[in-house]
Amino acid sequence: MKTRLGIAALASILLASCATPGVVPAEADLLIQGGTVYPGGAEPFTGDVAIRGDRIVAVGPQLHIAAARTIDARGMVVAPGFIDPHTHMEGWITADDASRRLVEPFLMQGVTTAFVGNDGGGRIDIGNLLASAKARPVGINYGSFTGFGTIRAKVIGMDRRAPTDTELAQEKVLVKQAMCEGALGLSTGLFYAPQSFSKTDEVIALSRVAGEMGGKYDSHLRDEANYNIGLAAAVDEAIAIARDGHIPVHISHIKALGVDVHGMAPAIIAKIEQARAEGLSITASQYPWNASGTSLVSSLVPLWAQDGGRTAMLARFDDPAQQTRLRADITENMRRRGGPGSLLIVQGKWRGQRLDAVAKAMNTDAVSAAIAAIRQSDAATISFNMAESDIEAFMRQPWVMTDSDASTAHPRVYGSFARKYAVYVKERKVLTTREFIDRSSATVADWFGLADRGHLRAGAFADVVVFDPQTFASRATYEAPEQTAAGVRDVVVNGALAVADGKLTGTAAGRALPHTPPAGSCR
């Protein structure tokens, strides 16, 4: 793991990393010593990281610094704390239980910062969410998007129609309000009702408001398969939003979902590369699993049947006149997903069983079983629907970051970053260690504008992970998803040890990370 650099190069790193150029600090609170240091955006070297308070004060080879505490990191990788740009962890960071607010699944993978409010589900009252970290300490740093789904539901409800001029103006006001309270930008989940009832021009209008205030647009695409407009057209829509909304666009958990679109990754990559070559700021992120996580309704029920919300949907289930169309569409959606055997229910009465087994237990066909299960609840569901060739093709792109899309009962909550390293760096060699680290830290921080994070350098916030390159791996599985990762030895969040010798310390040093709009834009 050790990389040799010339004396001049090492001297340059040391001088550049000191708080005052050319001056090495006399003391530190914490010295991480002798590890293979990946600074984030630069080549690794064997050396030390010195921390005082919540900041890094020096990074370099053989720092001669007295420290109150020293961590022997020989044989370990020392990297910037990982940053997860797409999660569903708001329930963890706002929990009543202080131990849950530590967010153990993330800390034990070296994740020190996460974004919430994705897929269009973000709050409007961002200020309250960000303020809660002071009264109710959290283990990781976090920022939040405001959500198109939340805003549209508040203004229009669950109806399948375009907004009136007055309603569109109200939506814009809510986007601006959230941005002024510190939202990172606008997120959408255009596949999900009621967002799926929107047209592109509505999304562009709201994105333009967020863009004018320095925000980003984060999206679960309108289609990742061929449910409605198709994957290629959904990517075209995201590009149009970047162009006409004048906003940087991030495509979350990029994938080719379902048997009909397997093998499309090269064509999608080419589309995005062309848009980037035109000067548009477009990136993506990805979780390293071949199964997605959603719900039975989202997986199987056609959008027309979701119009008006759950009550209206259940009424359609009971309408004999609609049964032929409904069952045909559910059958087709099930085929897209790879059949009933590809759908694992992970919540509720049928937790841990695949849909074909549920149908057998009910002594009925898979469509009838799905409808019966949905009547009970819209259970979380894991869908095995991706091809490894597509996963690896997307992963190789320098503009594709690491995310978890952390959600109920999926191993990606506890193991995404660890699995990506163990499987795609060590085992399959799809990425180098540096590529994995950069796209899990520096690339994310730089594109999303997280000042002084994502890098190990003097003046940066001291978010650091120390992991064993031989044992860092996911222990979470689809059958047993709630197992913490192996191999992370130490984690520092804002200068405080959150994990020491492979165990949580109980310290909650995370902070809320509000976005600051341009001066005068919130008048």
C-alpha positions as CSV (number, residue, x, y, z in Angstrom):
1,M,0.0,0.0,0.0
2,K,3.0,2.3,0.5
3,T,4.0,4.7,-2.3
4,R,7.4,6.3,-2.5
5,L,7.7,10.0,-3.5
6,G,10.8,12.0,-4.1
7,I,12.2,14.2,-1.4
8,A,11.1,17.4,-3.2
9,A,7.6,16.1,-3.6
10,L,7.4,15.1,0.0
11,A,8.7,18.5,1.1
12,S,6.1,20.2,-1.1
13,I,3.3,18.2,0.5
14,L,4.5,19.0,4.0
15,L,4.9,22.7,3.3
16,A,1.6,23.0,1.6
17,S,-0.2,21.2,4.5
18,C,1.0,23.5,7.3
19,A,-1.4,26.0,8.7
20,T,1.3,28.7,8.2
21,P,3.4,28.0,5.1
22,G,6.8,26.5,6.1
23,V,6.0,26.3,9.8
24,V,5.2,23.0,11.5
25,P,2.9,23.2,14.5
26,A,4.5,22.4,17.8
27,E,1.7,20.4,19.2
28,A,-1.6,18.7,18.3
29,D,-4.5,17.0,20.0
30,L,-4.3,14.0,17.8
31,L,-1.6,12.6,15.5
32,I,-2.4,9.8,13.1
33,Q,1.0,8.4,12.3
34,G,2.7,6.1,9.8
35,G,-0.3,5.2,7.6
36,T,-0.7,5.3,3.8
37,V,-2.3,8.7,3.5
38,Y,-4.7,9.3,0.6
39,P,-5.2,13.1,0.8
40,G,-8.2,13.3,-1.6
41,G,-7.4,14.3,-5.1
42,A,-3.7,13.6,-4.8
43,E,-1.4,10.6,-4.8
44,P,-0.9,8.6,-1.6
45,F,2.2,8.6,0.5
46,T,3.4,7.2,3.8
47,G,3.0,9.8,6.5
48,D,1.1,11.5,9.3
49,V,-2.0,13.7,9.9
50,A,-2.0,16.2,12.8
51,I,-5.2,17.5,14.2
52,R,-5.9,20.4,16.7
53,G,-9.5,21.2,17.7
54,D,-11.8,20.5,14.7
55,R,-9.2,21.1,12.0
56,I,-6.3,19.4,10.4
57,V,-3.1,21.4,11.1
58,A,-0.5,19.4,9.1
59,V,-0.2,16.5,6.7
60,G,3.1,15.1,5.6
61,P,5.8,12.5,6.0
62,Q,7.2,12.1,9.5
63,L,5.7,15.1,11.2
64,H,7.7,15.8,14.3
65,I,4.8,17.0,16.4
66,A,4.0,16.4,20.0
67,A,0.4,15.2,20.4
68,A,-1.9,14.5,23.3
69,R,-2.9,11.3,21.6
70,T,-1.2,9.3,18.9
71,I,-2.8,6.6,16.6
72,D,-0.3,4.1,15.1
73,A,-1.6,3.8,11.6
74,R,1.2,1.6,10.2
75,G,-0.3,-0.8,7.6
76,M,-3.6,1.2,7.6
77,V,-5.1,3.4,4.9
78,V,-5.8,7.0,6.2
79,A,-8.4,8.8,4.1
80,P,-10.8,11.7,4.2
81,G,-14.1,10.7,5.8
82,F,-16.4,9.4,3.2
83,I,-19.4,11.5,2.0
84,D,-22.7,9.9,1.0
85,P,-24.7,12.2,-1.3
86,H,-27.9,10.1,-1.4
87,T,-29.4,8.5,1.7
88,H,-32.7,8.1,3.5
89,M,-31.3,8.5,7.0
90,E,-33.3,11.5,8.3
91,G,-35.0,9.2,10.8
92,W,-31.6,8.3,12.2
93,I,-30.3,11.9,12.6
94,T,-33.6,13.1,14.1
95,A,-34.3,10.1,16.4
96,D,-35.2,10.4,20.1
97,D,-32.7,7.7,20.8
98,A,-29.2,9.4,21.2
99,S,-27.4,6.1,20.3
100,R,-29.4,5.9,17.0
101,R,-28.4,9.5,16.2
102,L,-24.7,8.3,16.2
103,V,-25.6,6.6,12.9
104,E,-23.5,3.6,13.6
105,P,-24.0,1.9,10.1
106,F,-22.2,4.9,8.5
107,L,-19.5,5.5,11.1
108,M,-18.4,1.9,10.9
109,Q,-17.8,2.3,7.2
110,G,-15.9,5.6,7.6
111,V,-18.8,7.8,6.4
112,T,-18.6,11.1,8.2
113,T,-21.1,13.2,6.1
114,A,-24.4,12.3,4.5
115,F,-27.1,14.1,2.5
116,V,-30.8,13.6,3.2
117,G,-34.0,14.8,1.5
118,N,-33.3,12.9,-1.7
119,D,-35.8,11.5,-4.2
120,G,-38.0,14.5,-3.8
121,G,-38.8,13.7,-0.2
122,G,-36.9,16.6,1.4
123,R,-38.5,18.9,3.9
124,I,-39.6,22.5,3.2
125,D,-38.7,23.6,6.8
126,I,-35.0,22.9,6.2
127,G,-34.0,25.4,9.0
128,N,-35.6,23.2,11.7
129,L,-33.9,20.1,10.4
130,L,-30.5,21.8,10.4
131,A,-31.0,23.5,13.8
132,S,-31.8,20.2,15.5
133,A,-28.2,19.1,15.5
134,K,-27.3,21.6,18.2
135,A,-30.0,20.5,20.6
136,R,-29.9,16.8,19.6
137,P,-26.2,15.9,18.8
138,V,-25.6,13.6,15.8
139,G,-22.7,11.3,15.0
140,I,-22.1,12.5,11.4
141,N,-22.3,15.7,9.4
142,Y,-25.4,16.2,7.3
143,G,-27.0,18.5,4.7
144,S,-30.4,18.3,3.1
145,F,-32.2,18.9,-0.1
146,T,-35.7,20.2,-0.3
147,G,-38.0,17.9,-2.1
148,F,-40.2,18.4,-5.2
149,G,-42.5,15.7,-4.0
150,T,-43.1,17.4,-0.7
151,I,-43.6,20.7,-2.4
152,R,-46.0,19.4,-5.1
153,A,-48.0,17.4,-2.6
154,K,-48.4,20.5,-0.4
155,V,-49.6,22.7,-3.3
156,I,-51.4,20.3,-5.6
157,G,-51.9,17.1,-3.7
158,M,-51.8,13.7,-5.4
159,D,-53.7,14.7,-8.5
160,R,-52.3,13.8,-11.9
161,R,-52.4,17.2,-13.6
162,A,-50.3,20.3,-14.3
163,P,-50.1,23.2,-11.8
164,T,-52.1,26.3,-12.4
165,D,-50.0,29.5,-12.8
166,T,-50.9,30.4,-9.2
167,E,-49.8,26.9,-7.9
168,L,-46.6,27.1,-9.8
169,A,-45.8,30.5,-8.2
170,Q,-46.6,28.9,-4.8
171,E,-44.2,26.0,-5.6
172,K,-41.4,28.5,-6.5
173,V,-42.0,30.4,-3.2
174,L,-41.5,27.2,-1.3
175,V,-38.3,26.3,-3.1
176,K,-36.9,29.7,-2.3
177,Q,-38.0,29.4,1.3
178,A,-36.1,26.1,1.7
179,M,-33.0,27.4,-0.1
180,C,-33.0,30.5,2.2
181,E,-33.1,28.1,5.2
182,G,-30.0,26.2,4.0
183,A,-31.2,23.5,1.5
184,L,-28.4,22.1,-0.7
185,G,-30.8,22.4,-3.7
186,L,-33.9,20.7,-5.1
187,S,-34.3,16.9,-5.2
188,T,-36.7,15.0,-7.3
189,G,-38.0,11.4,-7.6
190,L,-39.8,11.8,-10.9
191,F,-40.6,8.1,-11.0
192,Y,-42.7,8.4,-7.9
193,A,-46.2,9.8,-7.6
194,P,-47.1,12.7,-7.3
195,Q,-43.8,13.8,-8.9
196,S,-44.4,11.5,-11.8
197,F,-47.5,13.5,-12.7
198,S,-45.4,16.5,-13.5
199,K,-44.1,17.7,-16.9
200,T,-40.5,18.7,-17.5
201,D,-41.4,22.4,-17.7
202,E,-42.7,22.4,-14.1
203,V,-39.4,20.8,-12.9
204,I,-37.3,23.3,-14.9
205,A,-39.2,26.2,-13.5
206,L,-38.5,25.1,-9.9
207,S,-34.9,24.1,-10.7
208,R,-34.2,27.5,-12.0
209,V,-35.1,29.0,-8.6
210,A,-32.7,26.7,-6.8
211,G,-30.0,27.3,-9.4
212,E,-30.2,31.0,-9.0
213,M,-29.5,30.5,-5.3
214,G,-26.5,28.4,-5.9
215,G,-28.2,25.1,-5.4
216,K,-27.8,21.7,-7.1
217,Y,-30.5,19.5,-8.7
218,D,-30.5,15.9,-7.5
219,S,-32.7,13.4,-9.2
220,H,-34.0,9.9,-9.2
221,L,-34.7,9.8,-12.9
222,R,-38.3,9.7,-14.3
223,D,-37.4,6.2,-15.6
224,E,-34.5,3.9,-14.9
225,A,-36.0,1.1,-17.1
226,N,-38.9,1.3,-19.6
227,Y,-41.8,1.9,-17.3
228,N,-42.8,5.2,-19.0
229,I,-40.5,7.3,-21.1
230,G,-37.6,4.9,-20.9
231,L,-34.1,5.3,-19.5
232,A,-32.5,7.1,-22.4
233,A,-35.3,9.7,-22.5
234,A,-35.1,10.2,-18.8
235,V,-31.4,11.0,-19.0
236,D,-32.3,13.4,-21.8
237,E,-34.8,15.1,-19.5
238,A,-32.1,15.5,-16.8
239,I,-29.8,17.1,-19.3
240,A,-32.6,19.4,-20.5
241,I,-33.1,20.5,-16.8
242,A,-29.4,21.2,-16.5
243,R,-29.4,23.3,-19.7
244,D,-32.7,25.1,-19.4
245,G,-32.8,25.3,-15.6
246,H,-29.2,26.7,-15.5
247,I,-28.4,24.4,-12.6
248,P,-25.8,21.6,-12.0
249,V,-27.5,18.2,-12.2
250,H,-26.7,15.1,-10.2
251,I,-28.2,11.8,-11.3
252,S,-28.6,9.7,-8.2
253,H,-28.0,5.9,-8.0
254,I,-27.5,5.7,-11.8
255,K,-28.4,2.3,-13.2
256,A,-30.0,0.3,-16.0
257,L,-32.9,-1.3,-14.1
258,G,-34.6,-4.4,-15.5
259,V,-34.1,-7.0,-18.2
260,D,-35.2,-4.8,-21.0
261,V,-32.4,-2.2,-20.5
262,H,-29.5,-4.4,-19.5
263,G,-26.5,-3.4,-21.5
264,M,-27.5,0.3,-22.0
265,A,-24.8,1.7,-19.7
266,P,-22.4,2.6,-22.6
267,A,-25.1,4.6,-24.5
268,I,-26.1,6.4,-21.3
269,I,-22.5,7.2,-20.5
270,A,-22.1,8.6,-24.0
271,K,-25.1,10.9,-23.6
272,I,-23.7,12.3,-20.3
273,E,-20.2,12.7,-21.7
274,Q,-21.6,14.7,-24.6
275,A,-23.5,17.0,-22.3
276,R,-20.5,17.5,-20.1
277,A,-18.4,18.3,-23.2
278,E,-20.9,21.0,-24.0
279,G,-20.2,22.6,-20.7
280,L,-23.1,21.3,-18.6
281,S,-22.2,20.3,-15.0
282,I,-23.6,16.8,-14.7
283,T,-22.5,14.1,-12.3
284,A,-24.0,10.9,-10.9
285,S,-23.6,8.5,-8.0
286,Q,-24.1,4.8,-7.6
287,Y,-24.5,2.1,-4.9
288,P,-22.5,-1.1,-5.5
289,W,-25.3,-3.7,-5.4
290,N,-27.2,-5.5,-8.1
291,A,-30.5,-5.1,-6.3
292,S,-32.5,-1.9,-5.9
293,G,-34.7,-1.1,-3.0
294,T,-38.1,0.5,-3.3
295,S,-41.7,-0.7,-2.4
296,L,-44.3,-3.1,-3.8
297,V,-46.4,-0.3,-5.1
298,S,-43.5,1.5,-6.8
299,S,-42.2,-1.7,-8.3
300,L,-45.5,-3.1,-9.6
301,V,-48.5,-0.7,-9.7
302,P,-48.9,1.4,-12.9
303,L,-48.8,5.1,-12.4
304,W,-52.4,5.5,-13.7
305,A,-53.6,3.3,-10.8
306,Q,-51.7,5.5,-8.3
307,D,-53.5,8.7,-9.4
308,G,-55.1,10.3,-6.3
309,G,-53.2,8.4,-3.7
310,R,-53.6,5.1,-1.8
311,T,-57.3,5.3,-1.2
312,A,-58.0,5.8,-4.9
313,M,-55.6,3.0,-5.8
314,L,-57.3,0.5,-3.5
315,A,-60.7,1.5,-5.0
316,R,-59.3,0.6,-8.4
317,F,-58.2,-2.8,-7.0
318,D,-61.9,-3.3,-6.1
319,D,-63.3,-2.1,-9.5
320,P,-64.1,-5.1,-11.7
321,A,-64.1,-2.9,-14.8
322,Q,-60.4,-2.1,-14.2
323,Q,-59.1,-5.6,-13.4
324,T,-58.0,-6.7,-16.8
325,R,-55.9,-3.6,-17.4
326,L,-54.6,-3.5,-13.9
327,R,-53.5,-7.1,-13.9
328,A,-51.9,-6.8,-17.3
329,D,-49.9,-3.8,-16.2
330,I,-48.8,-5.4,-13.0
331,T,-47.8,-8.6,-14.9
332,E,-45.7,-6.5,-17.3
333,N,-44.0,-4.6,-14.5
334,M,-43.2,-7.8,-12.8
335,R,-41.6,-9.1,-16.0
336,R,-39.5,-5.9,-16.3
337,R,-38.2,-6.6,-12.8
338,G,-37.2,-10.1,-13.7
339,G,-40.3,-12.0,-12.4
340,P,-41.8,-12.7,-9.0
341,G,-38.7,-14.6,-7.9
342,S,-36.6,-11.3,-8.2
343,L,-38.7,-9.4,-5.7
344,L,-37.8,-9.9,-2.0
345,I,-40.2,-8.4,0.5
346,V,-38.3,-7.0,3.5
347,Q,-41.0,-5.5,5.6
348,G,-44.3,-6.5,7.2
349,K,-46.0,-9.9,7.3
350,W,-44.1,-11.3,4.4
351,R,-40.7,-10.1,5.4
352,G,-37.8,-12.2,4.1
353,Q,-39.9,-14.0,1.4
354,R,-39.8,-13.6,-2.4
355,L,-43.0,-12.8,-4.2
356,D,-43.2,-16.3,-5.8
357,A,-43.0,-17.9,-2.4
358,V,-45.7,-15.6,-1.1
359,A,-47.9,-16.6,-4.0
360,K,-47.3,-20.3,-3.2
361,A,-48.1,-19.7,0.5
362,M,-51.4,-17.9,-0.5
363,N,-52.1,-20.7,-3.1
364,T,-52.6,-18.1,-5.8
365,D,-50.8,-16.5,-8.7
366,A,-48.1,-13.9,-8.3
367,V,-50.2,-10.9,-9.4
368,S,-53.0,-11.8,-6.9
369,A,-50.4,-12.3,-4.2
370,A,-48.9,-8.9,-4.9
371,I,-52.3,-7.1,-4.8
372,A,-53.2,-8.9,-1.5
373,A,-49.9,-7.9,0.0
374,I,-50.3,-4.3,-1.1
375,R,-53.7,-4.2,0.5
376,Q,-52.0,-4.9,3.8
377,S,-49.2,-2.3,3.4
378,D,-46.8,-0.9,0.8
379,A,-43.9,-3.0,2.1
380,A,-40.3,-2.2,1.4
381,T,-39.0,-4.5,-1.4
382,I,-35.6,-5.5,-2.8
383,S,-35.6,-6.1,-6.5
384,F,-32.7,-8.0,-8.2
385,N,-32.7,-6.2,-11.5
386,M,-29.2,-5.0,-12.6
387,A,-26.4,-6.5,-14.7
388,E,-22.9,-6.4,-13.4
389,S,-21.5,-5.2,-16.7
390,D,-23.7,-2.0,-16.4
391,I,-22.7,-1.5,-12.7
392,E,-19.0,-1.7,-13.6
393,A,-19.3,0.5,-16.7
394,F,-21.0,3.3,-14.7
395,M,-18.5,2.8,-11.8
396,R,-15.5,3.4,-14.0
397,Q,-16.6,7.0,-14.9
398,P,-14.7,9.7,-13.0
399,W,-17.9,11.7,-12.5
400,V,-19.7,8.8,-10.8
401,M,-19.5,9.1,-7.0
402,T,-20.3,6.5,-4.3
403,D,-23.7,6.6,-2.6
404,S,-25.7,4.1,-0.5
405,D,-29.4,5.1,-1.2
406,A,-29.6,3.8,2.4
407,S,-33.2,2.6,3.0
408,T,-35.2,0.1,5.0
409,A,-33.8,-3.4,5.3
410,H,-31.3,-3.3,2.4
411,P,-27.7,-4.2,3.1
412,R,-26.6,-1.0,1.4
413,V,-27.4,0.9,4.7
414,Y,-24.6,-1.0,6.5
415,G,-22.3,-2.0,3.7
416,S,-22.1,0.1,0.6
417,F,-18.8,1.8,1.0
418,A,-17.2,-1.3,2.5
419,R,-18.6,-3.5,-0.3
420,K,-17.4,-1.2,-3.0
421,Y,-13.8,-1.4,-1.7
422,A,-13.8,-5.1,-1.0
423,V,-15.6,-6.2,-4.2
424,Y,-14.8,-3.6,-6.9
425,V,-11.3,-2.5,-5.7
426,K,-9.7,-5.6,-4.1
427,E,-11.5,-8.5,-5.8
428,R,-12.5,-7.3,-9.3
429,K,-10.1,-4.4,-9.7
430,V,-12.6,-2.2,-11.4
431,L,-11.2,0.8,-9.5
432,T,-7.9,1.6,-7.8
433,T,-7.9,2.4,-4.1
434,R,-7.3,6.1,-4.9
435,E,-10.2,6.2,-7.3
436,F,-12.5,4.6,-4.7
437,I,-11.4,7.1,-2.0
438,D,-11.6,10.2,-4.2
439,R,-15.0,9.4,-5.5
440,S,-16.2,8.7,-2.0
441,S,-14.8,12.0,-0.6
442,A,-13.0,14.7,-2.5
443,T,-15.1,14.4,-5.7
444,V,-18.3,14.7,-3.7
445,A,-17.1,17.6,-1.5
446,D,-15.8,19.6,-4.4
447,W,-18.8,19.2,-6.7
448,F,-21.4,19.9,-4.0
449,G,-19.3,22.8,-2.6
450,L,-18.6,21.5,0.9
451,A,-16.0,23.9,2.0
452,D,-12.9,22.4,3.7
453,R,-14.2,18.8,3.6
454,G,-13.3,15.8,1.6
455,H,-9.5,16.4,1.7
456,L,-6.7,15.8,4.2
457,R,-4.9,19.1,4.2
458,A,-4.1,21.9,6.6
459,G,-7.1,24.0,7.4
460,A,-9.7,21.4,6.4
461,F,-12.1,20.0,9.0
462,A,-10.8,16.9,10.6
463,D,-13.0,14.2,9.1
464,V,-10.8,11.1,8.8
465,V,-11.2,7.4,8.4
466,V,-8.4,4.8,9.2
467,F,-9.2,1.4,7.8
468,D,-7.4,-1.9,7.3
469,P,-7.0,-2.5,3.6
470,Q,-6.9,-6.3,4.2
471,T,-10.2,-6.6,6.1
472,F,-12.3,-3.6,5.1
473,A,-15.5,-5.3,3.8
474,S,-19.3,-5.4,4.1
475,R,-20.8,-8.1,6.4
476,A,-24.3,-7.1,5.6
477,T,-26.2,-9.4,3.3
478,Y,-29.7,-9.4,1.8
479,E,-30.8,-12.0,4.3
480,A,-29.1,-10.3,7.3
481,P,-28.8,-6.6,6.3
482,E,-28.1,-5.0,9.7
483,Q,-24.5,-6.0,10.2
484,T,-21.9,-3.3,10.6
485,A,-18.9,-3.4,8.2
486,A,-15.5,-4.9,9.1
487,G,-12.1,-3.3,8.9
488,V,-12.6,0.4,10.0
489,R,-10.4,1.0,13.0
490,D,-10.7,4.7,13.7
491,V,-13.0,7.5,12.6
492,V,-12.6,11.2,13.4
493,V,-15.5,13.6,12.9
494,N,-14.7,17.3,13.3
495,G,-11.6,16.4,15.3
496,A,-13.3,14.1,17.7
497,L,-12.8,10.3,17.8
498,A,-16.1,8.8,16.9
499,V,-14.7,5.3,16.4
500,A,-11.5,4.1,18.2
501,D,-10.0,0.7,17.8
502,G,-13.0,-0.5,15.9
503,K,-15.6,0.5,18.4
504,L,-18.0,3.5,18.7
505,T,-16.8,6.0,21.4
506,G,-20.3,7.4,21.9
507,T,-19.1,10.9,20.8
508,A,-21.6,12.8,18.7
509,A,-19.5,15.4,16.9
510,G,-21.4,15.8,13.7
511,R,-22.7,19.1,12.4
512,A,-25.4,20.4,10.2
513,L,-24.0,21.8,6.9
514,P,-26.3,24.5,5.5
515,H,-25.9,25.8,2.0
516,T,-25.4,29.6,2.0
517,P,-27.2,31.3,-0.9
518,P,-25.6,34.3,-2.7
519,A,-25.8,37.6,-0.8
520,G,-29.1,39.4,-1.3
521,S,-30.9,36.5,-2.9
522,C,-33.2,35.9,0.2
523,R,-34.6,39.4,0.3
